């Protein structure tokens, strides 16, 4: 058993060195980072996570381009996310890297975001597995429109409570938000006839995604139920109507 474990650790270490950094990375830096990862791995053994698995996770993060403290943050928070959500480590890592890249989170901010996602799981119908599957798909869109991870979680929770799965919700957000910020002339004309100026709503809330959606909701509240449904269908289309 000891021999097998030693070989597994050596294989994991070699794989890590193969993907960390680039051709110009000094061997000493590479070894120092591997040693830091090993220290993390030893800490996680108390939670039943094998050292080789933590080193393997770090190698996946390194292969995705993470280095130095960013690598350690990704490994730490992916491990936390996988443990809290009882999910595969690779899925947790994809989510963590998406949070780092799309929302530019690191250190304490990244840790707080993982805590927030765990709170969302505890207080809503959305699970960490749901969020993990959706975040890599739609995080760049949310960030590009001025939103953050809290906005994304709120959208997904609202959709899931309305019967829309997280995977479908992520696709709907990408398509629906594009329709909202760049509506067709027909949609603008239709809503103008109802007393709602889409251009005014969009321009008044540039860079504030949740503000844009809330302003549209407030405008819809001035319509009767049937007119509201007509307006929603006109903006978002038949496939994203729900």
C-alpha positions as a printed Julia matrix, in Angstrom:
242×3 Matrix{Float64}:
   0.0    0.0     0.0
   2.81   2.38    0.9
   4.52   1.65   -2.41
   1.33   2.25   -4.37
   0.65   5.5    -2.54
   4.2    6.7    -3.16
   3.91   6.0    -6.88
   0.56   7.81   -7.06
   2.01  10.87   -5.33
   5.03  10.86   -7.62
   2.8   10.61  -10.7
   0.62  13.49   -9.46
   3.73  15.61   -8.77
   5.17  14.93  -12.22
   1.85  15.8   -13.86
   1.75  19.06  -11.91
   5.24  20.05  -13.04
   4.34  19.3   -16.66
   1.51  21.85  -16.73
   2.58  24.55  -14.26
   3.88  27.77  -15.75
   5.61  27.77  -19.13
   8.97  26.98  -20.69
  10.53  30.0   -18.95
   9.36  29.08  -15.44
  12.43  28.38  -13.23
  12.54  24.85  -11.76
  12.93  26.34   -8.27
   9.67  28.28   -8.63
   7.91  25.18   -9.92
   9.13  23.1    -6.99
   8.22  25.82   -4.48
   4.66  25.91   -5.8
   4.42  22.13   -5.71
   5.59  22.19   -2.09
   2.91  24.78   -1.27
   0.26  22.59   -2.88
   1.5   19.59   -0.88
   1.07  21.59    2.33
  -2.52  22.34    1.34
  -3.03  18.69    0.51
  -1.83  17.56    3.93
  -4.33  19.93    5.55
  -7.19  18.48    3.51
  -6.45  14.88    4.49
  -8.35  15.55    7.73
 -11.47  15.87    5.56
 -10.79  12.55    3.86
  -9.3   14.03    0.67
  -6.24  12.16   -0.59
  -3.06  14.14   -1.16
  -2.83  12.93   -4.75
  -6.34  14.23   -5.43
  -5.49  17.72   -4.2
  -2.28  17.76   -6.26
  -4.28  16.52   -9.25
  -6.8   19.33   -8.74
  -3.98  21.87   -8.59
  -2.6   20.42  -11.82
  -5.98  20.95  -13.49
  -5.95  24.57  -12.3
  -2.39  25.02  -13.56
  -3.36  23.56  -16.92
  -6.08  26.22  -17.1
  -3.43  28.91  -16.64
  -3.57  29.55  -12.89
  -0.25  30.38  -11.24
   1.15  31.54   -7.9
  -1.49  32.67   -5.39
  -4.26  32.37   -7.97
  -3.45  28.66   -8.23
  -3.59  28.15   -4.47
  -6.86  30.12   -4.25
  -8.43  28.04   -7.01
  -7.35  24.79   -5.39
  -8.54  25.84   -1.94
 -11.93  27.18   -2.98
 -12.62  24.38   -5.46
 -11.97  21.89   -2.67
 -14.32  23.79   -0.35
 -16.99  24.01   -3.04
 -16.72  20.31   -3.87
 -16.97  19.4    -0.18
 -19.88  21.72    0.57
 -21.82  20.76   -2.54
 -20.83  17.08   -2.58
 -19.79  17.4    -6.21
 -16.91  16.28   -8.37
 -13.73  18.28   -7.83
 -13.32  19.03  -11.54
 -16.82  20.53  -11.69
 -16.05  22.65   -8.63
 -12.78  23.77  -10.21
 -14.53  24.9   -13.41
 -16.87  27.0   -11.31
 -14.02  28.47   -9.27
 -12.0   29.35  -12.37
 -15.08  30.96  -13.92
 -15.5   33.09  -10.79
 -11.83  34.08  -10.94
 -11.8   34.88  -14.65
 -15.27  36.35  -15.24
 -15.72  38.27  -11.99
 -12.0   38.86  -11.28
 -12.27  37.38   -7.8
  -9.32  36.28   -5.7
  -8.33  35.71   -2.09
 -10.98  36.74    0.42
 -13.39  37.85   -2.32
 -13.33  34.4    -3.87
 -13.82  32.77   -0.46
 -16.77  35.09    0.28
 -18.36  34.18   -3.06
 -18.11  30.46   -2.25
 -19.69  31.21    1.15
 -22.46  33.13   -0.59
 -23.15  30.28   -3.02
 -23.33  27.88   -0.08
 -25.83  30.21    1.61
 -27.92  30.28   -1.57
 -28.03  26.48   -1.53
 -29.11  26.48    2.12
 -31.86  29.07    1.68
 -33.27  28.45   -1.81
 -34.21  25.56   -4.09
 -30.94  25.97   -6.04
 -28.14  23.53   -5.23
 -24.41  24.08   -5.52
 -24.42  21.52   -8.34
 -26.97  23.68  -10.17
 -24.87  26.79   -9.7
 -21.7   24.95  -10.65
 -23.22  23.9   -13.95
 -24.63  27.33  -14.78
 -21.85  29.72  -13.74
 -19.28  28.76  -16.42
 -21.96  29.18  -19.11
 -23.27  32.59  -18.26
 -20.84  34.33  -15.86
 -19.06  36.36  -18.61
 -22.41  37.66  -19.87
 -23.54  38.73  -16.39
 -20.21  40.44  -15.69
 -20.19  42.16  -19.09
 -23.55  43.74  -18.34
 -22.48  45.06  -14.94
 -23.72  42.19  -12.78
 -21.94  40.07  -10.21
 -22.13  36.55   -8.79
 -24.88  37.6    -6.37
 -27.01  38.82   -9.29
 -26.4   35.59  -11.17
 -27.43  33.47   -8.18
 -30.55  35.58   -7.67
 -31.6   35.14  -11.31
 -31.05  31.39  -11.21
 -32.91  31.01   -7.91
 -35.88  33.0    -9.23
 -35.99  30.92  -12.4
 -35.74  27.62  -10.58
 -38.55  28.62   -8.25
 -40.56  29.28  -11.41
 -39.88  25.79  -12.72
 -36.91  26.58  -14.98
 -33.84  24.4   -14.34
 -30.44  25.98  -13.76
 -29.09  24.67  -17.09
 -32.08  26.05  -18.98
 -31.91  29.22  -16.91
 -28.29  29.83  -17.89
 -29.16  29.53  -21.58
 -32.25  31.69  -21.11
 -30.2   34.39  -19.38
 -27.71  34.54  -22.25
 -30.44  34.83  -24.86
 -32.9   36.87  -22.82
 -30.43  39.49  -21.64
 -29.17  39.93  -25.2
 -32.75  40.57  -26.29
 -33.21  43.03  -23.44
 -30.16  45.21  -24.1
 -30.53  45.05  -27.87
 -34.29  44.75  -28.57
 -35.7   44.59  -32.06
 -37.32  47.66  -33.58
 -40.6   45.77  -33.58
 -40.33  45.13  -29.84
 -39.5   48.77  -29.12
 -42.41  49.95  -31.25
 -44.8   47.48  -29.61
 -43.86  48.56  -26.08
 -43.84  52.23  -27.03
 -47.49  51.78  -27.93
 -48.02  50.44  -24.41
 -46.36  53.49  -22.9
 -42.99  51.86  -22.18
 -39.75  53.2   -23.68
 -37.2   50.39  -23.78
 -34.46  52.75  -24.93
 -35.02  54.98  -21.9
 -34.87  52.01  -19.5
 -31.71  50.63  -21.11
 -29.82  53.93  -21.25
 -30.84  55.0   -17.75
 -29.42  51.78  -16.3
 -26.26  51.26  -18.34
 -23.81  49.12  -16.37
 -26.46  48.15  -13.8
 -27.88  44.79  -14.83
 -30.2   44.26  -11.87
 -31.35  47.88  -12.15
 -32.25  47.33  -15.81
 -34.29  44.22  -15.03
 -35.99  45.88  -12.07
 -36.87  48.98  -14.11
 -38.42  46.76  -16.78
 -40.38  44.88  -14.1
 -41.66  48.17  -12.68
 -42.73  49.24  -16.16
 -44.56  45.95  -16.67
 -46.46  46.55  -13.42
 -48.26  49.41  -15.14
 -49.81  46.99  -17.65
 -52.74  44.62  -17.29
 -51.9   40.91  -17.1
 -52.61  40.15  -20.77
 -50.66  43.16  -22.09
 -47.75  42.24  -19.82
 -47.56  38.76  -21.33
 -47.69  40.23  -24.84
 -44.82  42.58  -23.98
 -42.69  39.77  -22.49
 -43.2   37.57  -25.54
 -42.36  40.43  -27.88
 -39.06  41.21  -26.17
 -37.82  37.71  -25.41
 -39.43  35.61  -28.13
 -41.48  32.44  -28.02
 -38.65  30.11  -26.95
 -37.59  32.3   -23.97
 -41.11  33.43  -23.1
 -41.27  31.35  -19.91
